[in-house]
C-alpha cells in the first residue's frame, strides 16, 4: 500500500505502480488470453493495446478530453505526466476495454441496467470455470487476508444487498472479538429498494424483517451482529422526507435527473445506540452521483468523508466481501486516500461463508469492476499531477 499522509501529488504518484502491480499481473494476462486477448505491452511505440475510449454514459461517467490521445496511443506527452505514467494509463484503459468486452454480464448493448444479482449466465465448461476461479483467486477475489493492523481510527462496514450486510457486519464483529480495535464505527448504505427478481426479501427477513431498502438492511445487520438499535433518522440535506426530489442534490441538473427516484437524491444519517442508549456508531445513506441509478460505493465513501472528516495518516478499515476487495480497494484509494490521505485497509469475509456463490460470471464481472475502478483511480491521480504541474 502507498504511504499515507503525504501531499496530494505524492499520493497521486504512488498509485501508478500500485495499479500496475495488479492490472499487469500474470493472472490477468492469462485470464485475458483465455478469451483470445493479449495483455498490452509497455511502450507507446508498439501501440498494441491502443484503442478508443469506452462509452461509459450508461454508468454516469464522463472522461476528460485529454484521455482520448492517451487511449489511442497518440499522446507522447501530457502536462504533468511522465511517459511511464501515460503508458500505465494507456494499458489500463486497453485492459478495461478487453474486460468490458468479455467479462460484462450486467449491461450489454441494448439491455437495461442490471444489479450484480441479475447477471446473465454464460455457457462455460466446468474446466473453464475452475480456471477462472484459480486465476481470480490469484488476483485477490477469493482468498481473504487478515487486517494489517491491530488498531484502526475508523472502520466502515460497506453496504450491499441480500446477505451481504449481515455477513460484513458479522465479519467486523469477529475482527473486533479477535482483539482488533475498530475505532469509530460506521455502516454505509443507500436508499436502493429491495430487488424483486431474484427476490431479496426472503434473505432480508432473516435479519431485517420488514426492510424496504438497503439502509434498513444495514440497520438490521448492526442490530443482529453488534446489538445496536437506530435512533431517529436525520436528513442531512435538510429535507423533511424522501417523497420529492431533493432541491440540494448535486446532480439535480443532470440529463437524467428527472428519471431518478426521489429517494435516491437525499442524504440521511441514523445514529446507532448500544444497550445503554449511548450513540456508538452511525449509519449513512448516500445520494446518487450517477442518475438515474442507485448510489454506488464512491457515493457512500464521499458522504462518509464529509461526515467523519478523516485526517491524513489515520488508519481506516473497510469491511466487505472478498470478491469485492480489489474493486473497493481502488475505489477507496481514489475517494479516501487520494483526497484525504488515510491509510486504507480493505478486508473481506470468505466465500466459504456461503454467500455470494462464486460463479465464473460473478468473478469475471468483479474483475471488470476492479479494472474499471483502477482506471478511475489513475485518471483522478493524473488530474492531480496535471494540476500540480500547472500550478508550478
N, C-alpha and C positions, 0 to 999 in steps of 0.2 A: 504494500500500500504506500502511496506517496506520503511525504512528511506533512503533518498538519501545521497550521498556524503561520504559514508563510504568506507573503504578499500575493495578491491575485495573479499577477503574471508568472510568478514562480510556481504557483499551484497549477496554472494552465499548462506550463511547460512540462510538468511532471506527469500529466495524464496521457501524453502521447505514447511514451514507452509502455505505460500500463495497459492501454488499449491494444497496442501492437502485440504485447505478450499474450493476450488472449485471442485476438482475432486471427493472428497468423500462426497459431499453433498447428502442429502436425495433425491432431484430430480434426481440426476444421478443414484442412486440406483433404483429408481422407473422406470426410463427410461430403464435401462438395464433389470429390471425384466419384463417389457412389452415384451421383446424379449427372455424371458426364461433364462436370465443370473443373476448371483448374484454378487453384489459388493464384491470384495475380502476383507476379514477382516484383521486386523492388526496381526503382529507376523509371524516370519519366520517358526515357528514350524508347523503350520497348512498347509502351502503351498497351500491353497485353490485357490489362484489366480495365482499360478506358471504356467509358460508355456514357449514357445520358443520365441526367438527374432523375431519381424516382419521382413519380407523381404521387404526392402524399396528401392531396387535398382531402381525400376521404378520411384521413387521420387528423385533419385540422392543422396540418403543418404547412408552413411556408419556409422555403430555403432561401438563404441570402443570395443576391445576384452574383457575387464573386465566386460562388461554388461551381457554377457551370464550367468555366475553363479548367478547374481542378478535376472535375469528374471526367471530362473528355480528354484529359492529358495534355491540354494546350497551355496550361499555366506553368511557366518556368520560374515565376516569382510572384509572391503575393506579399504586400506590405506587412511586415511583422512576422512572417512565417519563413522558416528555413526550408530548403529543398527537401530535407528529410521529413519534416512535418507535413509538407504538402503531399509527399509520397505516401505517408501513413494514411492521411485523409483520403487520398485518391483510391488507394487499395481497399480501404474500409468501405467506401461507397460502392466499389465494384462487388465486394463480398455481400453487402446488403442487397444489391440488385440480384445477385445469384440466389441468395437465400429467399428473397421475396418471390422469385420465380418458381422455386421448388418446395419451400418449407411453409408456404402460406396456406393454411386450411381454414382461415376465417373470412377473408374479404377478397375473393376473386372478382374479376371484372364482371360488372353487371349484377352482382349479388348485394343484398343488403348487409349491413353491419352485423357481425356475429360476436357473441361472447365466447370465451375460451371453452365453456361447457358445451358449445354448439359446433365444435369442429367437424368438418366434413371427413368421413373415413377415406382411407386410401387402400389401394389393392397391393399391399406389400406382403412378401412371403415371410414366414416365421424366421428364416435365417436372416433376411434383411432387417427385420425388426430387432433381432438380437444385436446386429451390428450397429444399428442406430443407438441402442441402449449403451453399448460399450463405448462408442465414441463420445456421446453426450455426457457420459459419466466422466470421461477424461476432461471434458470442458467444464465440469463443475456443476452439472444439473442434477446429479443423482445422489452421490455420497456426501453426507453432511460433515462439517468440521466443527469443533467446539469454538466458543468465543475466544478472542485473542487476549482479553484482559479479565481480571477478577473484579474490577470495579469500573462502572460507567457513570458519567454525569447524567445521561438521559437514555431512556430506552423507548423505542417505538414498536408497537405491535401493529403490523400492517394489515389493512383491511382486505376483504375478499368475500366470496360467496360460498354457499353450500357449507361444508365443514371447515373451510379454511380459517375463519375467525376463531372457532373453538380450538383447533389444533395449534394455531400460532400462539394463542393465549396460554394454552397448556404447556407449550414448549418454553415460553417465557417464564412461567411459574416454576417449571422444573429447573431452568437455569438458575433462578433465584434460590430454590431449595438446595441446589448443589453448592451454594456459597457465593455466588456472584452478586455483587451489589448493583442493582439495576438503576439506581438514581431516580430521577423524576420519570414517572411512567405515563406514557400517552398511548391511546388507541386511535388509529387513523381510519377513517371510513368515508363514505359518500352517501348521497341520497338515492343511490341506484335502487330501483324497485326489484323485488324478488322476481327471478326468472320463472316463466311459466312452462317453458319447454327446453330441456327436460326440467320437470318441476323441482324447484328449490325448497318449497315449503316443507316437504317431509324431512329434509335434513335440518331445517331451521327449528322445527318443533322439538328436536332433541335438546336444544339448549336455549332457544329464544322463542318460546311459543307466542304466537300472535304477531311475530315480526312482520313489518311492512317493507322495510328497506335495509340496506347494509348497516346503517347506524344502529338499528335495532339488533342486528346480528352481533355487532361488536359489543354492545351493551350486555347482551346475553352472555357472550363469551367472557367478559370481565366479571360478571356475576358468578358464572359457573366455575371459573378457574382461580379467581382472586378474591371472591366473596365481596365484590364491590357492587354498590347499587347507585343508580343515577340520581342526581339532583335535578332541579328544573333546567330545561333547555333554554339557551340564550342564543338569539340571532345576532351574530357578530356584525352583520351588515346593517343592523338597526331596524329590520322589518319586524312585523308582528306575526306573520305567518308565511307559509311557502305556497300559498294558493295562487299568487300572482308573481310575475317576473320581478326580480329584484332591480330597483332603479339604479343601484350602485354596482351592479355586476360588471366586471371588467370587460366582458365580451358582448355587452348589450347591443353594440353597433355592428357586430359581425354579420356576415352574409346569411348564416342560418340561425341567427339568434331567435327569430320568431318561431322556429320549429323546435326549439329546445323546451323540454318540460320545465315549468316554472320552478319545481323543487330543485332542479339542477343548478339554479342560478344563485342560491343562497349559501351563506357560510354560517355554521352553527357550532356551538360548544356545549358540552354537557359535562359538568363536574361529577367525578365518581367518588363516593364516600365509602369508608370502611365501616365496620360494625359499631364504632363509637360515634359515627356522624362526622368524622374528620375527612376533609377532602384530601385524597392521596393520589389522584390521577385525573386525567382529563380525556374526554372523547371528542374528537373533532370531525366535522363533516364539511368537506370542501365543495366549492362551486366548480363548475367545469370550465376548462380553458380551451375546449375543443367542441364547440356546439356543432350539431345538436346532441352529441353523445354524452354519456355519463362522465364524471370526473375520473382522472386516472392517477397513477402513482405520483407523477410530478405535481399534480394539483394538490394532493394531500401533503406532500413534502413542503410545498411552498406555504400552505396555510399553517402548518406546524411551525415552520421557521418564523413566521410573523408573530405567532402566539408565544413561542418558547424563547425567542431571542437567543439562539445558540451562539457561543463565543468561539473564536479561533482557539484550537487546541483542545477543546472539550471532546471527551470520548462519548460517542453516540452509538448505541447498539440498535440495529433494526432487525426485528424477528419476523420471518416469513416462512415460506415453504421452499425446500431446497431447489426444486425445479425453477424457481424464480430468482435464485440468488445472483447469477450473473447479470440478468436484466435489471434487477432492482439495485444491484451494486453500482452499475453505470448510471442509473437514474439518480441514486443518492449522491454519487460523486459530482454529478452535474448540478444538482439542486442544493446540496448541503456542503460539499467540500469546496467546489469552485467558488461559490458565493459567500460561504460563511467560515470556511477553514476548519471545519470539525474533523476529528479523527474518526472516520466512519468504519464500522464493522457490521457486516450483514451476515446473518446465520439463518439456517432453515431447518425445519424438522424433516425427518427422513420419510421417504415414500413407504417405508416399512410400517408406518402408522396407518396405512390403508387408504390414504387419500392424498393426492389425486392418483388415479390409475395411470402409470407411466407408459402410455401408448407411444408408439413411434411418432404419430401425428402430434401429440402433445409436446414431446421432446423437441421435435423439429420446429414447431411453432415458437417455442420459447427460445430456441437458438436464434431464430429470426428476431424475436423481441430483443434479445441481448445485443445482436449485431446492430439493430436499429438504434438502440439506446447508446451503444458505443459511438456510433456516428454522431448522434445528437451531442454527446459529451465533447467530441472533437470539434464540432462546429462552434459550440459555445466557448471552448478553450481558445480556438483560433480567433474568435471575436475579441476576447480579452487581450490576446497578444497583439492583434492588429490595432486595438485601441491604445494600448500602451505605447506602441511604436509611433502612432500619430501624435500622441501627447508629448512624446520626447522631441 
